[in-house]
């Protein structure tokens, strides 16, 4: 038998050279129109879902004992999905795609994000920096890959992440354990100490108005964001006093952790993949960074509940003020225009999450166009 050949996304890779204008011109003009009333209909839709699920959970105690545990598990999963949809709508507000009115955007986003313990204005600023600098090795704000030296991997192999037939020192349980930790704790750690951010701001807090993450003129916006968190925290403490801490944890706490899981998973998989490069300053530009994005289908139910944030994310990164309800149509036109530069993957989300976490560990210390590597040893007969 011959050596097993691996598809190499780096081979003959040429960075894209589209302009913003030519990509915008391929999309119908109505896709950029924002309808405030239509946007609020999605808020109502999501909040009705939250209320309905909470009402159903209120009757779980009436079920036979053997059905209560699976009923709670179903509630936690379903409520986490619906609340992630609420988070996505607030995300639209932060981009100004919810409404043409800035005050409506910020007031709605502040209320919805505060209810989910997200510091709206602080997140809005760093998320804007992420969009302006996507997959730039020095300026991006989220899931910036660590270099080989920072990972302490000097002297170990640098196996391309697309080589799947390889042997790792770590066990599958090790990868799974770390992945669960990232998925559940990654979001609060990012807010608290910018854990997946760039080197200059690691340890910086989204809750500190004087953080290096923010400009001096943003001081009071961060304070207002913190006030929103305090109001929500106070409501949760009061509810714990009225009902019990366990009740609040069951109704709010576990779904909150599920929202954390989906936020980290969606963001991680959008920009982390063996086929997705990161750029140094000399090769990076806005279009190249925006196209370092993968659209992923999570199945019809999740796509709808998440307002298609994950399967129209290329369009979102190119034109972040485009409302989500036009993004599917825009994606069809962009796909034709972009050709090989449009990336889509409908692999099961959990499978993709584990696979990418296992194989995408670091990038080399030098180079202008960098793809993920790991320290695994390719099995005999594998060439690339």
N, C-alpha and C positions, 0 to 999 in steps of 0.2 A: 504493500500500500504506500502511496505517496504521502508526503507531509500534508497536514491539514492546513488549508489556507484560510486566513481570517480577513474579512472585509475591513479595509483600512480607510477610515474617513479622512485621515490626514493626507493620503496620497493624492497628489495633484490638486490639493485644496487651494482655491483662489478666493480671497475675501470678496464679498459682494461690493458692487460700486453703484448701487442705485442712488437716486436723489429722492428727497422727501417729496418734491413736486411730482415726479413721475409715478410714485406709488400712490400719492393722494389722487392724482388724476384718473387712476384706474378704478376708483371707487365712486359709485353714484353719490351726488351731492347730498341727497336726503339722508344718507347714513350719518352725516355729521350734525344733524338737527336734534336738539334736545327738547324734550316735551316734559315739563315739570309735572303735570297732572298724571301722565303715564308713569313717570318715575315713582310718584307717590302710590300708585296702584300696586307696585311691587312691594313697597313698604307694608301696605295694608295686607297684602297676600301673605307675606312672611310673618307678620305679627299675629294674624289669625291662625297661622299654623302653630306658632309658639303657644298661643292661648289654648288651642284645641288639644295639643299634646299634654299641656299641664293639667287640663281638665280631665283627660283620660287617666293621667297618672294619679289623680285624686281618688280614683275608683279602684286602684290596684289592690288596696287592702280588702276589698270585697271579693277578690278572686280566691279560689281554692289555694291553699298553701303551696302546692307544687307548681302553680302557674305564676306565682308572684315574682320569683327571681327572673324568669325569662321575660316577664312583662316589664320589669324595671330595666333590664338590659335593652329591650326594644325601645323603651322610652329614651334612654340615654343616647342610643345611636341616632334615633330619629330626631330628637331635639337638638343634638349636636350638629346634624346636617342642616336643619332649618335655621339654627342660629348662625351657622357659617354663612348662609344666604343673607342674613341680616348684616353680618360683617362686610360682605361683598358690596351691599348697597351703600354702606357708610364709606367704603373704599371708593365707590363712584363719586360720592360727595367730595372726597379729598382731591379728586382729579378735576372736579368741575364738570363732570359729565352727567350729573344728576339733573342739573338745572342751569340755565343761562344766568340765573341770579346768584351772585356770590354769597349773599347773606343766607339764602335758603340752603345752599350747599353746606355751608359751615354749621348752621344751626342744626340741620338734620343729621349731619355726620357726627357732630359733637354729642348729641343725645344718643344716637344708636351705638356709637363706639364706647361712650362712657358706660352704657348699660352692660357692655361686654368687657369692662375693665381695660379698655384701650385708651391711652392718652392721645386723643384725636389730633391735636395740633402738632404734638411732638412726632407722632407717627407720620403725619402728612408731610412734614419737612424732610425727614430722612427717606421716606418712600419716594418723594420727588427727586431726591438725589440719586436714588437707585435707578429711576427711569432715565435720568439725564446721563448716567454713567454705566449703563448695564454691561456687565462682564468686562469692565475695565479693571485691570489688576490692582490699580492703586486708588481708584476713586469710587468704585461700586460700594454699596452699603450692605448688601446681604449675600450670604453664602459665597463670600470671596474665598477662593481656594487657597489653602496654605501651600507654600513652596516646600520642596523636598527638605531643605535645610531647616525650615521652621518646624517641620514634622519630626526632625531628628532622624531622618532616613539616609543620611550620607553613608555610602558604602554598600547600600542595599540595592536590589534590582529596581529598574524603572520600567515596569511592564505596562504597555498601553492598556487603558481601561477597556478597550474593545476586545482584548484577548480574553475570552471567557474560559478557555481550557487551561487553567493554571491552578497552582497549589498555594494556599495561603497558610501562614504560620498560625493564624487565629482560627478558632473553631466557628462553625455557623452560629452557635449559641452566643458567642462573644459579639459577633456582628449584630445579631438580633437584639441583644441586650442594650448595646450602644444606640441602636436605631430607635428602640422604644424610648430611651432616655432623651434622645434628640426630639422625637416626635411630641412627647408630652411636656418636656421642660424647655425645649428650644425657644418657644415664643416668649415666655416670661423672662428667660435669661437674656434674650435679645433686647427686650425692653429695659431690663435692669442694668445690664452691663455690655450691651452691644456685642454679644459673644460671637456672632458670625460675621461681624462687620470688618472693615479694613483695619490695618495695623494702627493707623494714627488715632483711631477712636475706640479701640478695644478697652473695655472697662468703663466707658462713658454711659451715663444713665439717661434714658428718655424722660425720667421724672424730675431731673435737675435742671431748672431754668438757666443755670450758668454752665451747663455742660458744653464741652468742645463741639458737640453736635449742632449747636444753635448759635445764631448771630445775636448780638446784644438787643437788637430791636424786636426779637421774638420772645423776650423774657416773659411778658405778660400773657402771651398766647399759651406758653407752657404752663404758667400758673393756672389759667382757666382750664386747661386740659387736666391738671391735677385736681382741681376742684370737682370736676366731673367724676373722677375716680373716687374722691372722698364721699361724694353724695351716694354713689352706688354702694360703696363699702358700708356706709352708715345704714343704708336700707337693708343690706344683707345682715348686719349685726342686729338691727331691730327685728327683722324676721326671725333670726335665730333665737332671740329673747322671747318672741311671741309664740313660736312653734317648737323649735329645737334646732340645734346646729346640724343634727343628722338630717332633718327634713330639708333644710337649706342645701346641704351637700347633695342630697338625692335629686332635688328639683333643679338646682342651679349649678352646683359644684362639678358634678360629673359631666353634664353637658358642656360646661366651660372647658374642661379638659379635652373633650372631644373636638371642640372648636379649635383649641390649640393644635391638636393633631392634624386637622385638615388644613389649617393655615400653613403650618410648617411643611406638610407634605406637598401641597399645591405649589408653594413658592420654590421648594427644593427641586421638584421634578421639572419645573418650567425652565430652569437654567443649568441644571446639573445632569450631564449625560456624556457618555464617551464620544459622541459625535458633535458636541458643542464646544467650540473654542473659547478661550479667554484671550484678551488682547492687551499688550503693553501700549503705552501712550503713542508710540510712533506708528502703530498700525490701527489704532482704534478710531472710529468715528461713530456718530449717533446711530446711523443706519446699521452699521456692522454690529453694534452692541444690541440694538433692538431685535435683530434677526438671530441673535444667540438665544432663541426662545423656542420651545417645543410646545405645540398644541397637543393636548392629550385628552382622549375621551375616557370618561370614567363610567360610561353607561348612561342611558337616557335619563334615568331618575336623578342621579347626582348632577349630571350636566344641567338639568332644569333647575334643581334646587340651589345650585351654586351660581345660577344666572350666567352660565357658560363662561365663567372666568378662566377655566382651565382648557377649554377647547377652542377659544378664540383669542388666546393670549398674544399671539403674534400681532394681530390687528391692534390689540390694546397697547402693546409697547410702541408701536409705530404712531398711533394716534390715540393718546390716553383720554382725550376729551370726547371721544366717540361713545355714545350710550351703549350699554351692553345689548339692548334689544335690537340694535342695528349691526352688531359685530358679526353675526353669522353670515349675513348677506355680504358684508365687506370682506370677510375671510374667503368667500368663494372667488371674488375678483382678485384678491391678493395672491391666492394660490396659483392662479393662472399666470399672473405677472412675475411672481418670484421663481417659479419653476423649481429647480433643484435646491434653492435656498429656503424654500418653505419646508419646515420640519413638522411631522405629525407622527404620533405613536398611539396606538389603541391597545397596547399591552395592558393586562390587568394592573391596576394601580398599585396594589400591594406587592405584586411580583416586581414591577419596575422599581418601586421604592427600595426593596431589599437588594435587588441586583445592583442598582446604581450606588447605594451606600457601601456595598461590599467592594465594588471595583473602582470607584472614583475617590481617590484618597488625597492626591497632591498633584502639583504641576512642577515642572523643572524650574530651577532658580533663574535661568537665563532664557532669552528668546522673546520674539515679538508676538508670535501666535502660539498659544500654549494649549495643549489638550491634556486631559486627566491621565494620571499614571497611578500605579500601586506597586507594592513591593513583593508581589506574588512571583512564583517561579513557573514559567510556562511548562506544560507537560511535554515530554519527549515527542518529537514529531510535529510540534506546532511551530509554524513560521509566520512571520508578519513583516 
